[in-house]
Amino acid sequence: MATVPKCKFDLEICGGTFVNEACVIDGNMVSGRTFHDNGQYVGPWIKMLEAARDAS
């Protein structure tokens, strides 16, 4: 999961894997560090939604 570095411990203590990237896709989950990265993760998220819609 992408998040800000100050939240790395919180994520890892709950079993997650910290990634310092603007967009991380893991299965059907898309994450970014902050709203500043939304230009990087909104596009892939919309493509995933469209693919799910088309698969129905």
N, CA, C and O atoms as a CHARMM CRD file, in Angstrom:
* protein
*
  224
    1    1 MET  N      0.83800  -1.17000   0.00000 PROA 1      0.00000
    2    1 MET  CA     0.00000   0.00000   0.00000 PROA 1      0.00000
    3    1 MET  C      0.88400   1.23400   0.00000 PROA 1      0.00000
    4    1 MET  O      1.93100   1.26500   0.64600 PROA 1      0.00000
    5    2 ALA  N      0.45700   2.23200  -0.71900 PROA 2      0.00000
    6    2 ALA  CA     1.16000   3.50700  -0.71300 PROA 2      0.00000
    7    2 ALA  C      0.61500   4.35900   0.42500 PROA 2      0.00000
    8    2 ALA  O     -0.59400   4.42600   0.64300 PROA 2      0.00000
    9    3 THR  N      1.49500   4.98700   1.12300 PROA 3      0.00000
   10    3 THR  CA     1.12000   5.93900   2.15900 PROA 3      0.00000
   11    3 THR  C      2.31300   6.84100   2.41800 PROA 3      0.00000
   12    3 THR  O      3.38900   6.62500   1.86100 PROA 3      0.00000
   13    4 VAL  N      2.13500   7.82700   3.24100 PROA 4      0.00000
   14    4 VAL  CA     3.24000   8.71300   3.58600 PROA 4      0.00000
   15    4 VAL  C      4.19200   7.96800   4.52400 PROA 4      0.00000
   16    4 VAL  O      3.75400   7.11800   5.29900 PROA 4      0.00000
   17    5 PRO  N      5.49100   8.28200   4.46100 PROA 5      0.00000
   18    5 PRO  CA     6.45800   7.56800   5.28600 PROA 5      0.00000
   19    5 PRO  C      6.15700   7.58100   6.78500 PROA 5      0.00000
   20    5 PRO  O      6.49500   6.62400   7.48200 PROA 5      0.00000
   21    6 LYS  N      5.53400   8.63400   7.29300 PROA 6      0.00000
   22    6 LYS  CA     5.26500   8.68000   8.73200 PROA 6      0.00000
   23    6 LYS  C      4.22600   7.63700   9.15400 PROA 6      0.00000
   24    6 LYS  O      4.09400   7.35400  10.34500 PROA 6      0.00000
   25    7 CYS  N      3.48800   7.06300   8.20300 PROA 7      0.00000
   26    7 CYS  CA     2.49400   6.02700   8.51700 PROA 7      0.00000
   27    7 CYS  C      3.00700   4.62000   8.24100 PROA 7      0.00000
   28    7 CYS  O      2.25900   3.65100   8.37300 PROA 7      0.00000
   29    8 LYS  N      4.27700   4.50000   7.86000 PROA 8      0.00000
   30    8 LYS  CA     4.85500   3.19100   7.53300 PROA 8      0.00000
   31    8 LYS  C      4.69100   2.20400   8.68200 PROA 8      0.00000
   32    8 LYS  O      4.25100   1.07700   8.45900 PROA 8      0.00000
   33    9 PHE  N      5.03000   2.59400   9.88900 PROA 9      0.00000
   34    9 PHE  CA     4.93400   1.68900  11.04200 PROA 9      0.00000
   35    9 PHE  C      3.50700   1.21000  11.23300 PROA 9      0.00000
   36    9 PHE  O      3.27400   0.01600  11.42200 PROA 9      0.00000
   37   10 ASP  N      2.54100   2.13200  11.18700 PROA 10     0.00000
   38   10 ASP  CA     1.13700   1.77600  11.38600 PROA 10     0.00000
   39   10 ASP  C      0.67300   0.75100  10.35700 PROA 10     0.00000
   40   10 ASP  O     -0.03700  -0.19700  10.69400 PROA 10     0.00000
   41   11 LEU  N      1.06800   0.93900   9.12500 PROA 11     0.00000
   42   11 LEU  CA     0.67900   0.01900   8.06300 PROA 11     0.00000
   43   11 LEU  C      1.31400  -1.35100   8.27000 PROA 11     0.00000
   44   11 LEU  O      0.64500  -2.38000   8.16900 PROA 11     0.00000
   45   12 GLU  N      2.60900  -1.35300   8.56000 PROA 12     0.00000
   46   12 GLU  CA     3.31700  -2.62900   8.69800 PROA 12     0.00000
   47   12 GLU  C      2.89400  -3.40700   9.93900 PROA 12     0.00000
   48   12 GLU  O      2.85700  -4.63700   9.90500 PROA 12     0.00000
   49   13 ILE  N      2.57900  -2.72600  11.02300 PROA 13     0.00000
   50   13 ILE  CA     2.15300  -3.41900  12.24100 PROA 13     0.00000
   51   13 ILE  C      0.80900  -4.12600  12.02200 PROA 13     0.00000
   52   13 ILE  O      0.48100  -5.08200  12.72600 PROA 13     0.00000
   53   14 CYS  N      0.04100  -3.64700  11.04200 PROA 14     0.00000
   54   14 CYS  CA    -1.24200  -4.27200  10.71100 PROA 14     0.00000
   55   14 CYS  C     -1.11300  -5.32200   9.61300 PROA 14     0.00000
   56   14 CYS  O     -2.11400  -5.87400   9.15500 PROA 14     0.00000
   57   15 GLY  N      0.12800  -5.59700   9.19000 PROA 15     0.00000
   58   15 GLY  CA     0.36700  -6.64600   8.19600 PROA 15     0.00000
   59   15 GLY  C      0.51600  -6.16400   6.77400 PROA 15     0.00000
   60   15 GLY  O      0.65700  -6.97800   5.86200 PROA 15     0.00000
   61   16 GLY  N      0.49100  -4.85700   6.55800 PROA 16     0.00000
   62   16 GLY  CA     0.63400  -4.32300   5.21300 PROA 16     0.00000
   63   16 GLY  C      2.08700  -4.17500   4.80600 PROA 16     0.00000
   64   16 GLY  O      2.99500  -4.32200   5.62500 PROA 16     0.00000
   65   17 THR  N      2.29400  -3.88500   3.54600 PROA 17     0.00000
   66   17 THR  CA     3.62800  -3.62600   3.00700 PROA 17     0.00000
   67   17 THR  C      3.67600  -2.18300   2.53600 PROA 17     0.00000
   68   17 THR  O      2.89300  -1.77600   1.67800 PROA 17     0.00000
   69   18 PHE  N      4.59300  -1.41400   3.09700 PROA 18     0.00000
   70   18 PHE  CA     4.73600   0.00300   2.75900 PROA 18     0.00000
   71   18 PHE  C      5.45200   0.15800   1.42800 PROA 18     0.00000
   72   18 PHE  O      6.49200  -0.45800   1.19700 PROA 18     0.00000
   73   19 VAL  N      4.89000   0.98500   0.55400 PROA 19     0.00000
   74   19 VAL  CA     5.51400   1.32600  -0.71900 PROA 19     0.00000
   75   19 VAL  C      5.43500   2.84000  -0.87300 PROA 19     0.00000
   76   19 VAL  O      4.34900   3.41600  -0.80500 PROA 19     0.00000
   77   20 ASN  N      6.56500   3.47700  -1.07800 PROA 20     0.00000
   78   20 ASN  CA     6.61200   4.92600  -1.23800 PROA 20     0.00000
   79   20 ASN  C      6.53400   5.27800  -2.72800 PROA 20     0.00000
   80   20 ASN  O      7.50700   5.73500  -3.32900 PROA 20     0.00000
   81   21 GLU  N      5.35300   5.05200  -3.30400 PROA 21     0.00000
   82   21 GLU  CA     5.11300   5.32000  -4.71800 PROA 21     0.00000
   83   21 GLU  C      3.82400   6.11900  -4.85900 PROA 21     0.00000
   84   21 GLU  O      2.98500   6.12800  -3.95800 PROA 21     0.00000
   85   22 ALA  N      3.67400   6.78600  -5.99100 PROA 22     0.00000
   86   22 ALA  CA     2.47200   7.58500  -6.22500 PROA 22     0.00000
   87   22 ALA  C      1.23900   6.73000  -6.47900 PROA 22     0.00000
   88   22 ALA  O      0.11800   7.17100  -6.22500 PROA 22     0.00000
   89   23 CYS  N      1.43200   5.51400  -6.97700 PROA 23     0.00000
   90   23 CYS  CA     0.31400   4.61600  -7.25500 PROA 23     0.00000
   91   23 CYS  C      0.74400   3.18300  -7.01800 PROA 23     0.00000
   92   23 CYS  O      1.74800   2.72500  -7.56400 PROA 23     0.00000
   93   24 VAL  N     -0.02200   2.48200  -6.20100 PROA 24     0.00000
   94   24 VAL  CA     0.22700   1.06200  -5.95300 PROA 24     0.00000
   95   24 VAL  C     -1.08000   0.32000  -6.17700 PROA 24     0.00000
   96   24 VAL  O     -2.11800   0.68300  -5.62400 PROA 24     0.00000
   97   25 ILE  N     -1.01400  -0.73100  -7.00200 PROA 25     0.00000
   98   25 ILE  CA    -2.18300  -1.56500  -7.26700 PROA 25     0.00000
   99   25 ILE  C     -1.87900  -2.94800  -6.73600 PROA 25     0.00000
  100   25 ILE  O     -0.87400  -3.56100  -7.09900 PROA 25     0.00000
  101   26 ASP  N     -2.76100  -3.43600  -5.87000 PROA 26     0.00000
  102   26 ASP  CA    -2.63000  -4.77300  -5.29100 PROA 26     0.00000
  103   26 ASP  C     -3.99500  -5.43400  -5.35700 PROA 26     0.00000
  104   26 ASP  O     -4.87700  -5.14400  -4.54900 PROA 26     0.00000
  105   27 GLY  N     -4.16000  -6.31800  -6.31700 PROA 27     0.00000
  106   27 GLY  CA    -5.46900  -6.93600  -6.51400 PROA 27     0.00000
  107   27 GLY  C     -6.47100  -5.89300  -6.96400 PROA 27     0.00000
  108   27 GLY  O     -6.29000  -5.25800  -8.00200 PROA 27     0.00000
  109   28 ASN  N     -7.52100  -5.71700  -6.19000 PROA 28     0.00000
  110   28 ASN  CA    -8.52300  -4.70700  -6.55700 PROA 28     0.00000
  111   28 ASN  C     -8.40800  -3.44900  -5.70300 PROA 28     0.00000
  112   28 ASN  O     -9.34900  -2.66000  -5.61400 PROA 28     0.00000
  113   29 MET  N     -7.25100  -3.27100  -5.07900 PROA 29     0.00000
  114   29 MET  CA    -7.03100  -2.08100  -4.24500 PROA 29     0.00000
  115   29 MET  C     -6.01900  -1.15100  -4.91400 PROA 29     0.00000
  116   29 MET  O     -4.93800  -1.57500  -5.32500 PROA 29     0.00000
  117   30 VAL  N     -6.38800   0.10800  -5.01200 PROA 30     0.00000
  118   30 VAL  CA    -5.50400   1.13200  -5.57500 PROA 30     0.00000
  119   30 VAL  C     -5.24200   2.15600  -4.48200 PROA 30     0.00000
  120   30 VAL  O     -6.17700   2.64800  -3.85100 PROA 30     0.00000
  121   31 SER  N     -3.97100   2.47900  -4.25500 PROA 31     0.00000
  122   31 SER  CA    -3.65900   3.45800  -3.21800 PROA 31     0.00000
  123   31 SER  C     -2.59200   4.42700  -3.70300 PROA 31     0.00000
  124   31 SER  O     -1.80300   4.12400  -4.59800 PROA 31     0.00000
  125   32 GLY  N     -2.59300   5.58900  -3.08900 PROA 32     0.00000
  126   32 GLY  CA    -1.58600   6.60900  -3.32400 PROA 32     0.00000
  127   32 GLY  C     -1.21000   7.21200  -1.98300 PROA 32     0.00000
  128   32 GLY  O     -1.87900   6.97900  -0.97700 PROA 32     0.00000
  129   33 ARG  N     -0.13800   7.98500  -1.97600 PROA 33     0.00000
  130   33 ARG  CA     0.34300   8.53500  -0.70700 PROA 33     0.00000
  131   33 ARG  C     -0.55900   9.63100  -0.16300 PROA 33     0.00000
  132   33 ARG  O     -0.94400   9.58900   1.00500 PROA 33     0.00000
  133   34 THR  N     -0.89500  10.59700  -0.97800 PROA 34     0.00000
  134   34 THR  CA    -1.73900  11.72400  -0.56000 PROA 34     0.00000
  135   34 THR  C     -2.57100  12.17100  -1.76500 PROA 34     0.00000
  136   34 THR  O     -2.43900  11.62800  -2.86200 PROA 34     0.00000
  137   35 PHE  N     -3.41900  13.16000  -1.54400 PROA 35     0.00000
  138   35 PHE  CA    -4.22100  13.67100  -2.65600 PROA 35     0.00000
  139   35 PHE  C     -3.35900  14.28400  -3.74600 PROA 35     0.00000
  140   35 PHE  O     -3.82000  14.44000  -4.87700 PROA 35     0.00000
  141   36 HSD  N     -2.12100  14.63300  -3.43500 PROA 36     0.00000
  142   36 HSD  CA    -1.21500  15.18100  -4.44800 PROA 36     0.00000
  143   36 HSD  C     -0.88900  14.14000  -5.52500 PROA 36     0.00000
  144   36 HSD  O     -0.49500  14.49800  -6.63500 PROA 36     0.00000
  145   37 ASP  N     -1.05200  12.87300  -5.20200 PROA 37     0.00000
  146   37 ASP  CA    -0.77200  11.79600  -6.15700 PROA 37     0.00000
  147   37 ASP  C     -2.00000  11.39800  -6.96400 PROA 37     0.00000
  148   37 ASP  O     -1.92700  10.45000  -7.74600 PROA 37     0.00000
  149   38 ASN  N     -3.12000  12.08400  -6.80200 PROA 38     0.00000
  150   38 ASN  CA    -4.34400  11.63000  -7.45700 PROA 38     0.00000
  151   38 ASN  C     -4.22800  11.58400  -8.97500 PROA 38     0.00000
  152   38 ASN  O     -4.95400  10.81800  -9.60800 PROA 38     0.00000
  153   39 GLY  N     -3.36700  12.35100  -9.56800 PROA 39     0.00000
  154   39 GLY  CA    -3.13600  12.27700 -11.01000 PROA 39     0.00000
  155   39 GLY  C     -2.50200  10.96000 -11.42700 PROA 39     0.00000
  156   39 GLY  O     -2.55200  10.58700 -12.59900 PROA 39     0.00000
  157   40 GLN  N     -1.91200  10.26200 -10.48100 PROA 40     0.00000
  158   40 GLN  CA    -1.26700   8.98000 -10.75900 PROA 40     0.00000
  159   40 GLN  C     -2.17900   7.78800 -10.48500 PROA 40     0.00000
  160   40 GLN  O     -2.07400   6.77200 -11.17100 PROA 40     0.00000
  161   41 TYR  N     -3.06200   7.88600  -9.50800 PROA 41     0.00000
  162   41 TYR  CA    -3.85300   6.70400  -9.14700 PROA 41     0.00000
  163   41 TYR  C     -5.31700   6.74600  -9.56700 PROA 41     0.00000
  164   41 TYR  O     -5.96800   5.70200  -9.58500 PROA 41     0.00000
  165   42 VAL  N     -5.85000   7.89600  -9.90000 PROA 42     0.00000
  166   42 VAL  CA    -7.25800   7.95400 -10.29900 PROA 42     0.00000
  167   42 VAL  C     -7.47800   7.26800 -11.65000 PROA 42     0.00000
  168   42 VAL  O     -8.47200   6.56200 -11.82400 PROA 42     0.00000
  169   43 GLY  N     -6.58400   7.46000 -12.59000 PROA 43     0.00000
  170   43 GLY  CA    -6.71500   6.83300 -13.91500 PROA 43     0.00000
  171   43 GLY  C     -6.76100   5.31100 -13.83600 PROA 43     0.00000
  172   43 GLY  O     -7.69400   4.70400 -14.36100 PROA 43     0.00000
  173   44 PRO  N     -5.77600   4.67700 -13.19300 PROA 44     0.00000
  174   44 PRO  CA    -5.82500   3.21400 -13.05800 PROA 44     0.00000
  175   44 PRO  C     -7.06800   2.73400 -12.30500 PROA 44     0.00000
  176   44 PRO  O     -7.62600   1.68900 -12.63700 PROA 44     0.00000
  177   45 TRP  N     -7.50000   3.48200 -11.30400 PROA 45     0.00000
  178   45 TRP  CA    -8.69000   3.11600 -10.54000 PROA 45     0.00000
  179   45 TRP  C     -9.92800   3.12900 -11.43600 PROA 45     0.00000
  180   45 TRP  O    -10.75700   2.22200 -11.36400 PROA 45     0.00000
  181   46 ILE  N    -10.05500   4.16300 -12.28400 PROA 46     0.00000
  182   46 ILE  CA   -11.19200   4.24300 -13.20100 PROA 46     0.00000
  183   46 ILE  C    -11.15200   3.10000 -14.20900 PROA 46     0.00000
  184   46 ILE  O    -12.19400   2.53300 -14.53600 PROA 46     0.00000
  185   47 LYS  N     -9.96900   2.75400 -14.70600 PROA 47     0.00000
  186   47 LYS  CA    -9.85100   1.62300 -15.64100 PROA 47     0.00000
  187   47 LYS  C    -10.29200   0.32600 -14.98000 PROA 47     0.00000
  188   47 LYS  O    -10.93000  -0.50600 -15.62500 PROA 47     0.00000
  189   48 MET  N     -9.96600   0.14000 -13.71100 PROA 48     0.00000
  190   48 MET  CA   -10.39600  -1.05000 -12.98700 PROA 48     0.00000
  191   48 MET  C    -11.91600  -1.06900 -12.83600 PROA 48     0.00000
  192   48 MET  O    -12.53700  -2.12200 -12.97700 PROA 48     0.00000
  193   49 LEU  N    -12.51600   0.07700 -12.55200 PROA 49     0.00000
  194   49 LEU  CA   -13.97400   0.15500 -12.45200 PROA 49     0.00000
  195   49 LEU  C    -14.63200  -0.17600 -13.78300 PROA 49     0.00000
  196   49 LEU  O    -15.62100  -0.90900 -13.82200 PROA 49     0.00000
  197   50 GLU  N    -14.08900   0.35900 -14.87600 PROA 50     0.00000
  198   50 GLU  CA   -14.63700   0.08300 -16.19300 PROA 50     0.00000
  199   50 GLU  C    -14.51500  -1.39400 -16.54500 PROA 50     0.00000
  200   50 GLU  O    -15.43900  -1.97800 -17.10900 PROA 50     0.00000
  201   51 ALA  N    -13.37800  -1.99700 -16.21300 PROA 51     0.00000
  202   51 ALA  CA   -13.17500  -3.42000 -16.48500 PROA 51     0.00000
  203   51 ALA  C    -14.16300  -4.27200 -15.69100 PROA 51     0.00000
  204   51 ALA  O    -14.68700  -5.25700 -16.21000 PROA 51     0.00000
  205   52 ALA  N    -14.41800  -3.90100 -14.44100 PROA 52     0.00000
  206   52 ALA  CA   -15.39000  -4.63500 -13.62500 PROA 52     0.00000
  207   52 ALA  C    -16.79100  -4.48200 -14.19200 PROA 52     0.00000
  208   52 ALA  O    -17.56900  -5.43600 -14.20300 PROA 52     0.00000
  209   53 ARG  N    -17.11100  -3.29100 -14.65900 PROA 53     0.00000
  210   53 ARG  CA   -18.42400  -3.06000 -15.25900 PROA 53     0.00000
  211   53 ARG  C    -18.60200  -3.90600 -16.51300 PROA 53     0.00000
  212   53 ARG  O    -19.64900  -4.52400 -16.70900 PROA 53     0.00000
  213   54 ASP  N    -17.56800  -3.93200 -17.36900 PROA 54     0.00000
  214   54 ASP  CA   -17.64200  -4.66500 -18.62800 PROA 54     0.00000
  215   54 ASP  C    -17.66700  -6.17800 -18.40700 PROA 54     0.00000
  216   54 ASP  O    -18.18600  -6.91300 -19.24700 PROA 54     0.00000
  217   55 ALA  N    -17.11800  -6.64800 -17.29800 PROA 55     0.00000
  218   55 ALA  CA   -17.10200  -8.08300 -17.00700 PROA 55     0.00000
  219   55 ALA  C    -18.45800  -8.57300 -16.51400 PROA 55     0.00000
  220   55 ALA  O    -18.71900  -9.77600 -16.50200 PROA 55     0.00000
  221   56 SER  N    -19.31700  -7.65000 -16.11000 PROA 56     0.00000
  222   56 SER  CA   -20.63100  -8.04400 -15.57100 PROA 56     0.00000
  223   56 SER  C    -21.58300  -8.47500 -16.64700 PROA 56     0.00000
  224   56 SER  O    -22.72300  -8.83500 -16.35400 PROA 56     0.00000
